[in-house]
Amino acid sequence: MDRIELKKFITETYNAAVDFPWSEYPNYEVFRHHNNRKWFALIMDVPKEKLGLSGKDVLNVVNLKCEPIMIGSLRLEPGFFPAYHMSKENWITVALDGSVPDDKIKTLLDISFELTSLKTKKIRRKSE
């Protein structure tokens, strides 16, 4: 999945609008929940060297929130990196160069969306 396909999938699936919060990084696109404004995806173009790769060119990536228990094993797979400029305990950076299967990106996007969604509190009732 490339950047354009991912943006189309996000806007169609999650009814999320894109936000460009940094004027100095006009290609950094944030996707937020409408109800709580929390991010669930951040698409960027990052210099490969910042991800520990060789080369001076840039790589399109997406940052997704993830269960901490999953992050260690994901980072062992091709196309996954420690979160770029995010909490490395709760976020993962995923390459958008075809090295990660589309279905895996979509699954991780669902997880990120759920982890950042508005939570409803359960009311505890006194036992009689």
PyMOL commands that set and color helices and strands:
alter all, ss='L'
color gray80, all
select helices_A, chain A and resi 3-14+48-51+68-74+102-115
alter helices_A, ss='H'
color red, helices_A
select strands_A, chain A and resi 18-19+29-32+39-47+58-65+80-82+91-95
alter strands_A, ss='S'
color yellow, strands_A
deselect
rebuild
show_as cartoon
